[in-house]
């Protein structure tokens, strides 16, 4: 049986706003965020869960949105890089630290890195350098060599 042409209605809260749409059951969450909701900060990288460029928070947990179907997020809350800053635009400590420590070059991996590390710091507020490097293993950067990314995460930790 083919699912082509079949639509399912989903409601996903993205950055505090509900989005109800009819979508194909095979649509990935990353494409729902980018193409349906219209937020472009969540990047499509490898689509195989190797690079982490598509990392978002689903119900507070860090997830690679290329590994989740949008229908699986029905009724859930998703936070993207655009939703991290406060309502008045104040960046999180980690976002400021990435800026201050020059923890980016081309910027493609940065949203996914920040989303993954925000979640990591909630679980481990005072990590060692080795713990940060281990936590970064699921996110690839082809530009920086990670030194300033590690420095930024450590700077934002307590």
Rosetta blueprint (number, residue, H / E / L):
1 X L
2 X L
3 X L
4 X L
5 X L
6 X L
7 X E
8 X E
9 X E
10 X E
11 X E
12 X E
13 X E
14 X E
15 X L
16 X L
17 X E
18 X E
19 X E
20 X E
21 X E
22 X E
23 X E
24 X E
25 X L
26 X L
27 X L
28 X E
29 X H
30 X H
31 X H
32 X H
33 X H
34 X H
35 X H
36 X H
37 X H
38 X L
39 X L
40 X L
41 X L
42 X L
43 X L
44 X L
45 X L
46 X L
47 X L
48 X L
49 X L
50 X L
51 X L
52 X L
53 X L
54 X L
55 X E
56 X E
57 X E
58 X E
59 X L
60 X L
61 X E
62 X E
63 X E
64 X E
65 X H
66 X H
67 X H
68 X L
69 X E
70 X H
71 X H
72 X H
73 X H
74 X L
75 X L
76 X L
77 X E
78 X E
79 X E
80 X L
81 X H
82 X H
83 X H
84 X L
85 X L
86 X L
87 X L
88 X L
89 X L
90 X L
91 X L
92 X L
93 X H
94 X H
95 X H
96 X H
97 X H
98 X H
99 X H
100 X H
101 X L
102 X L
103 X L
104 X L
105 X L
106 X L
107 X L
108 X L
109 X L
110 X H
111 X H
112 X H
113 X H
114 X H
115 X H
116 X H
117 X H
118 X H
119 X H
120 X H
121 X H
122 X H
123 X H
124 X L
125 X L
126 X L
127 X L
128 X L
129 X H
130 X H
131 X H
132 X H
133 X H
134 X H
135 X H
136 X H
137 X H
138 X H
139 X L
140 X L
141 X L
142 X L
143 X L
144 X L
145 X L
146 X L
147 X H
148 X H
149 X H
150 X H
151 X H
152 X H
153 X H
154 X H
155 X H
156 X H
157 X L
158 X L
